[in-house]
């Protein structure tokens, strides 16, 4: 499986400039900024979901212990 990109990978990505038939540098930079903001948002959501999963797993374990003692 190929390595996944990180926010830093996108932030640091540099495109070669060509004389003819190249892309608008401004358009590329604006798009990359949008991608970085999106990745940041997904990263925050993922971290929150991971934290919530750990909380729920801990609660489940506590309930299982209580059930076994009853």
C-alpha positions as CSV (number, residue, x, y, z in Angstrom):
1,X,0.0,0.0,0.0
2,X,1.5,3.4,-0.9
3,X,2.4,5.8,1.8
4,X,-0.4,8.3,2.7
5,X,0.2,12.0,2.4
6,X,0.5,14.2,5.4
7,X,-0.4,17.8,5.7
8,X,3.3,18.6,5.7
9,X,3.7,16.7,2.4
10,X,1.2,18.9,0.8
11,X,2.5,22.1,2.4
12,X,6.0,21.4,1.2
13,X,5.1,20.2,-2.3
14,X,6.8,22.2,-5.0
15,X,5.9,21.9,-8.6
16,X,8.3,22.4,-11.5
17,X,7.7,25.5,-13.5
18,X,7.5,25.1,-17.3
19,X,7.6,27.6,-20.0
20,X,4.6,26.5,-22.0
21,X,1.3,24.8,-21.2
22,X,2.0,25.0,-17.5
23,X,-0.5,25.5,-14.7
24,X,-1.2,28.8,-13.0
25,X,1.1,28.9,-10.0
26,X,-1.5,30.9,-8.0
27,X,-4.3,28.3,-8.8
28,X,-2.0,25.5,-7.7
29,X,-1.0,27.2,-4.5
30,X,-4.6,28.1,-3.6
31,X,-5.7,24.5,-4.2
32,X,-2.9,23.2,-2.1
33,X,-3.9,25.6,0.7
34,X,-7.5,24.2,0.5
35,X,-6.2,20.7,0.6
36,X,-4.1,21.5,3.7
37,X,-7.1,23.0,5.5
38,X,-9.2,20.0,4.6
39,X,-6.5,17.6,5.9
40,X,-6.2,19.6,9.1
41,X,-10.0,19.4,9.6
42,X,-10.0,15.6,9.0
43,X,-7.0,15.1,11.3
44,X,-8.8,17.0,14.1
45,X,-12.0,14.9,13.5
46,X,-10.0,11.7,13.5
47,X,-8.2,12.6,16.7
48,X,-11.6,13.4,18.4
49,X,-13.1,10.1,17.2
50,X,-10.1,8.1,18.4
51,X,-10.4,9.8,21.8
52,X,-14.1,9.0,21.9
53,X,-13.5,5.3,20.9
54,X,-11.0,5.0,23.8
55,X,-13.6,6.5,26.2
56,X,-16.3,4.1,25.0
57,X,-14.0,1.1,25.2
58,X,-13.1,2.0,28.8
59,X,-16.7,2.4,29.7
60,X,-17.5,-0.9,28.2
61,X,-14.8,-2.6,30.2
62,X,-16.2,-1.0,33.4
63,X,-19.6,-2.3,32.6
64,X,-18.3,-5.8,31.9
65,X,-16.6,-5.8,35.2
66,X,-19.8,-4.6,37.0
67,X,-21.8,-7.3,35.1
68,X,-19.4,-10.0,36.1
69,X,-19.5,-9.0,39.8
70,X,-23.3,-9.1,39.8
